[in-house]
Amino acid sequence: MRKISSTQGDARIIVDGIGKTFVLRHTHSFKEAFIAVLRRKKISTVFKALDGVDFAVREGESVALLGFNGSGKSTLLKLISGVLKPDSGRVLTRGRVAGLIEVGAGFHPDLSGRENVFLNAAILGMSKREITERFDAIVEFSEIGEFIDTEVKHYSSGMFVRLAFSVAIHTELDILLVDEVLAVGDAPFREKCKAKIAELSSQGKTMLVVSHDIDMVTALCERGILLRHGNVVFDGEIDKAVSALRAQDV
Amino acid sequence: MSTAQAEAAGFVVPGRSRGIIDVFRFRYLLRLLVRKGILTRYHGSVLGWTWSYVKPAAQFLVFYFVFGIFLDLNRGIPAFPIYLFSGIIVINLFTEAFSNATKSIVDNAPLVKKIYLPRELFPAAAVIVAFVHFLPQLAILTVVCVFVGWIPTLVGIAGILTGALIIIVLATGLGLLFGAVNVSFRDAQNFVELILLFATWTSPVLYSWTMVRDVVEPWVLELYMLNPITSAVELFHEGFWAPLVDVSDRPPMLWLNAMLGLGLSLVLLFVGQLVFRRLEGRFAQDL
């Protein structure tokens, strides 16, 4: 294991030599496997999503993860949120982690907006008291208004996303993981979300953002980490990271 | 800095859970998940929870006429309807809890793939929802028993509670085991259906244990009586049926077998949890 210097004691996220490999099975039954063997086809392919990634994020820092599709950004976020486990290396986090990762995953269409708010806030780790305290703020931010007691399946997709996002953004957190969720909602709501994230950032929350929206990323983050084929190829100032990303674009 | 030192400094390794213990730490979330399960179960049906009464009643009628009247099984068993129904609800609880828990991880795939929370919560919530579903059936049985002059005994009540506990522990353990395997191999849920088919017939629900005793070797009978579901069914008979009738042919060492059954269920719970934890790391990528 790599030594972590004492200056990283104030880190919020430590990613230490992370490797993650996926085995993609091409056969799903004995029959298919048998035929594949007979025809000398490969039964599975090994795909290295991340290969020895190292970095630390200090408290209050806003970091953008950059890279093209398949470079390992989302896998990295899932490892930090604990959904996936690394094959090698380790991830350490300090404080409450909340993810704006595919908001609305826990929503049930047959329950009312109100019930979904409570259920999802609890899924994101909030206590009953915290949810009750913030309930009004969540509803207000979502602009759902009187529809809060309607079943979620009757919501328009915009309303659904606004409510889901509003729940996620109001969770108590120290570290916020953002993955491409801002591509949703209409323009005014998107602006509102960006403003809210900027506000959290100014409150000293630690942030790790995955987005292809370069303008937003440069406005929000001071540091960029560029990934390519599961390796860190650049780690530094956001402007330089963006130019490194653009230089890759050939 | 080692992981231990890091943890002392306030760091945690994301996604590491304490297993089934975490279910108690996440009580509030568990409560909401159970609530969701109950609210959405009969969503969109006009009769709603009435179905929880209609289904066991229909099941009871079929078994009563086929086994009691046509096959004439009720000659040997006094108060056969009560005997039958107290066994059926035990099997129903087991079937419901076990099969729901087995499917719980796959059913919650969107959550499991995107947000980390102790995954044991899903099978645990499934078992609790099954238990809530069992209560109306228990209520019907109690009402009927009272109607025909049932006077509960302390031992009988203890038997009912122990029987339900055995089923819950057993279904949770097996549910964790097969639920975890089901993520990668959907064969598990078909295999569970097979187990459930056997569960109905390898315990004295539709017939009496004496019919088994009369035809099999003693060691087979011993094995038969060690089945935790047999113990649970017999404990329900002890609680609801035995006080109503005058039978001398009660199974010997009922309580000893029940304790062994409970012990075996606890062992299975432990094994289920162990397997679940081993496979849990792959849930998000295999779903």
Contacts between the chains, C-beta under 8 A, distances in Angstrom:
chain1	res1	chain2	res2	distance
A	1	B	2	7.4
A	3	B	1	7.3
A	4	B	1	4.4
A	4	B	6	7.7
A	8	B	1	7.7
A	9	B	9	6.2
A	14	B	6	7.3
A	14	B	11	7.0
A	22	B	285	6.4
A	78	B	284	6.8
A	79	B	14	7.6
A	80	B	14	6.2
A	81	B	14	6.2
A	81	B	15	7.6
A	81	B	115	7.2
A	81	B	116	5.5
A	82	B	14	3.2
A	82	B	15	2.8
A	82	B	16	7.5
A	82	B	116	3.7
A	83	B	15	6.7
A	83	B	112	7.9
A	83	B	113	6.8
A	83	B	114	6.5
A	83	B	115	6.9
A	83	B	116	5.0
A	83	B	284	4.6
A	84	B	15	7.5
A	84	B	284	5.2
A	84	B	285	6.3
A	85	B	15	5.9
A	85	B	281	4.1
A	90	B	3	6.5
A	90	B	13	6.5
A	91	B	13	6.7
A	91	B	14	5.8
A	92	B	3	7.4
A	92	B	6	5.1
A	92	B	11	4.0
A	92	B	12	7.0
A	92	B	13	6.3
A	93	B	11	6.6
A	93	B	12	6.0
A	93	B	14	5.4
A	94	B	9	7.5
A	94	B	10	4.9
A	94	B	11	4.9
A	94	B	12	7.3
A	95	B	10	7.8
A	97	B	14	6.5
A	99	B	114	7.7
A	99	B	115	6.6
A	101	B	114	5.6
A	101	B	115	7.3
A	102	B	114	4.9
A	105	B	110	4.7
A	105	B	111	5.4
A	105	B	113	7.6
A	105	B	114	4.2
A	105	B	115	5.9
A	106	B	110	7.5
A	106	B	111	5.1
A	106	B	115	6.8
A	108	B	36	5.8
A	108	B	40	6.2
A	110	B	39	7.4
A	110	B	40	4.8
A	110	B	43	4.4
A	110	B	44	7.5
A	111	B	36	6.4
A	111	B	39	6.4
A	111	B	40	6.8
A	115	B	35	7.8
A	115	B	36	7.6
A	115	B	39	7.4
A	118	B	32	6.1
A	119	B	32	4.8
A	119	B	33	7.5
A	119	B	36	6.0
A	122	B	28	5.8
A	122	B	29	4.3
A	122	B	32	5.2
A	123	B	29	6.4
A	123	B	111	6.8
A	123	B	115	6.1
A	123	B	117	6.1
A	124	B	115	7.0
A	125	B	117	7.7
A	127	B	28	6.4
A	128	B	28	5.2
